[in-house]
């Protein structure tokens, strides 16, 4: 589990960060009459989480190799 912690933290930060920024930037500026496709928002959030998970694994591998 120790070797997956960078991936897990990266994924959680990526998904949560995207959803928070989406709420702050987009949802406050959209009128209630406009319809949003929630599936697209979730899909983009998961893709962003995967990107951050990859970056988290790269960072973790960099520090593990540097220590050894």
C-alpha positions as CSV (number, residue, x, y, z in Angstrom):
1,X,0.0,0.0,0.0
2,X,2.9,2.3,0.6
3,X,3.9,2.2,-3.0
4,X,0.4,3.3,-4.1
5,X,0.0,6.3,-1.8
6,X,1.2,8.8,-4.4
7,X,-1.4,7.5,-6.9
8,X,-4.2,7.6,-4.4
9,X,-3.5,11.1,-3.0
10,X,-3.0,12.4,-6.6
11,X,-6.4,11.0,-7.7
12,X,-8.2,12.4,-4.7
13,X,-6.7,15.8,-5.1
14,X,-7.3,15.8,-8.8
15,X,-11.0,14.9,-8.5
16,X,-11.7,17.1,-5.5
17,X,-9.8,20.1,-6.9
18,X,-11.6,19.9,-10.2
19,X,-15.0,19.7,-8.6
20,X,-14.2,22.6,-6.3
21,X,-12.9,24.8,-9.1
22,X,-15.9,23.9,-11.3
23,X,-18.3,25.0,-8.5
24,X,-16.4,28.2,-7.8
25,X,-15.8,29.3,-11.4
26,X,-18.6,27.9,-13.5
27,X,-21.6,27.1,-11.3
28,X,-21.7,30.6,-9.8
29,X,-21.8,32.2,-13.2
30,X,-24.4,30.0,-14.9
31,X,-28.1,30.8,-14.6
32,X,-30.4,28.2,-13.1
33,X,-32.3,27.9,-16.3
34,X,-29.3,26.5,-18.2
35,X,-28.9,22.8,-18.1
36,X,-25.6,21.1,-17.5
37,X,-24.7,17.5,-18.4
38,X,-23.6,16.0,-15.0
39,X,-22.1,13.0,-16.8
40,X,-19.6,15.1,-18.6
41,X,-18.6,16.9,-15.4
42,X,-18.0,13.6,-13.7
43,X,-16.1,12.2,-16.7
44,X,-13.8,15.2,-16.9
45,X,-13.4,15.0,-13.1
46,X,-12.3,11.4,-13.3
47,X,-9.9,12.1,-16.2
48,X,-8.4,15.0,-14.2
49,X,-8.0,12.6,-11.3
50,X,-6.2,10.1,-13.5
51,X,-3.9,12.8,-14.7
52,X,-3.1,13.9,-11.1
53,X,-2.6,10.2,-10.1
54,X,0.0,9.8,-12.9
55,X,1.7,13.0,-11.7
56,X,1.6,11.8,-8.1
57,X,3.2,8.4,-9.1
58,X,5.9,10.3,-11.0
59,X,6.7,12.4,-7.9
60,X,6.6,9.4,-5.6
61,X,9.0,7.4,-7.9
62,X,11.3,10.4,-8.1
63,X,11.7,10.7,-4.3
64,X,11.9,6.9,-3.8
65,X,14.7,6.6,-6.3
66,X,16.5,9.6,-4.9
67,X,16.5,8.1,-1.4
68,X,17.7,4.6,-2.5
